Amino acid sequence: MDENARAIQEHILKGMPGRKIQYQRSGGLHKYRIEGNAPTHWLYVSEELVDDSEPVILINIVNDYTIVDTLNKAEKSKWLFLSQDGVREVDEIFSK
């Protein structure tokens, strides 16, 4: 995992104590499966966004779109896709 992808992961873990993250990079996406303290969530981040941004910028983007708060408040599993166009909710077949 590169520095930029790790910055996103560490930021999510700070805001979601008691969770763990499985990370994978494939199909043009950085995929974060956030587990523990049900429900399980998925955050997909475009390769382009991660590769073209500095770690501090990525953390600011995650904060601007309140991704951690959204996931913390969710009572059911969520699948979010973050790209240069913003964040949108997707479904479980998005990355397949």
C-alpha positions as CSV (number, residue, x, y, z in Angstrom):
1,M,0.0,0.0,0.0
2,D,1.4,3.4,-1.0
3,E,1.7,6.4,1.3
4,N,-1.5,8.1,-0.1
5,A,-3.7,5.0,0.4
6,R,-2.2,4.5,3.9
7,A,-3.1,8.0,4.8
8,I,-6.8,7.4,4.0
9,Q,-6.8,4.1,5.9
10,E,-5.2,5.6,9.0
11,H,-7.6,8.6,9.0
12,I,-10.6,6.3,8.8
13,L,-9.3,4.1,11.7
14,K,-8.8,7.2,13.9
15,G,-12.4,8.1,13.4
16,M,-13.7,4.6,13.7
17,P,-12.1,3.1,16.8
18,G,-12.5,-0.7,17.2
19,R,-12.6,-1.2,13.5
20,K,-10.1,-2.9,11.1
21,I,-9.7,-2.4,7.4
22,Q,-8.9,-4.8,4.7
23,Y,-7.3,-3.0,1.8
24,Q,-7.0,-4.1,-1.9
25,R,-6.1,-2.3,-5.1
26,S,-7.6,-3.6,-8.2
27,G,-9.7,-2.5,-11.2
28,G,-8.6,1.1,-11.0
29,L,-9.8,1.4,-7.4
30,H,-8.4,1.5,-3.9
31,K,-10.8,-0.6,-1.9
32,Y,-11.3,-0.4,1.9
33,R,-13.5,-2.9,3.6
34,I,-14.2,-1.5,7.1
35,E,-15.1,-4.3,9.5
36,G,-15.9,-4.7,13.2
37,N,-18.7,-3.3,15.3
38,A,-21.3,-4.2,12.6
39,P,-22.3,-3.1,10.0
40,T,-19.4,-3.6,7.5
41,H,-18.8,-0.8,5.1
42,W,-16.9,-0.4,1.8
43,L,-15.1,2.7,0.6
44,Y,-13.9,2.7,-3.0
45,V,-11.5,5.5,-4.0
46,S,-10.5,6.1,-7.6
47,E,-6.9,5.4,-8.5
48,E,-6.7,8.8,-10.2
49,L,-7.7,10.7,-7.1
50,V,-5.2,8.8,-4.8
51,D,-2.3,9.0,-7.3
52,D,-2.8,12.7,-8.1
53,S,-3.2,14.0,-4.5
54,E,-1.0,14.5,-1.5
55,P,-1.9,12.7,1.7
56,V,-3.1,15.9,3.5
57,I,-5.3,16.7,0.5
58,L,-6.9,13.2,0.6
59,I,-7.6,13.5,4.3
60,N,-9.2,16.9,3.7
61,I,-11.4,15.5,0.9
62,V,-12.5,12.6,3.2
63,N,-13.4,15.2,5.9
64,D,-15.1,17.6,3.4
65,Y,-17.5,14.8,2.4
66,T,-18.0,13.6,6.0
67,I,-17.2,10.0,5.0
68,V,-16.3,8.8,8.5
69,D,-19.3,10.5,10.1
70,T,-21.6,9.0,7.4
71,L,-20.3,5.5,8.0
72,N,-20.4,5.9,11.8
73,K,-24.0,6.9,11.7
74,A,-25.1,4.2,9.2
75,E,-27.3,1.5,10.7
76,K,-26.9,-0.7,7.6
77,S,-23.8,-1.4,5.4
78,K,-22.8,1.4,3.0
79,W,-20.8,1.3,-0.2
80,L,-19.3,4.7,-1.0
81,F,-17.3,5.7,-4.1
82,L,-14.9,8.7,-3.8
83,S,-13.5,10.3,-7.0
84,Q,-12.5,13.7,-8.3
85,D,-16.2,14.2,-9.0
86,G,-17.1,13.8,-5.3
87,V,-18.7,11.0,-3.3
88,R,-21.7,8.9,-4.2
89,E,-23.3,5.9,-2.8
90,V,-23.0,2.7,-4.8
91,D,-24.1,-0.9,-4.3
92,E,-22.3,-4.1,-3.5
93,I,-21.9,-5.0,-7.2
94,F,-20.1,-1.7,-8.0
95,S,-16.5,-3.1,-8.0
96,K,-17.3,-6.5,-9.5
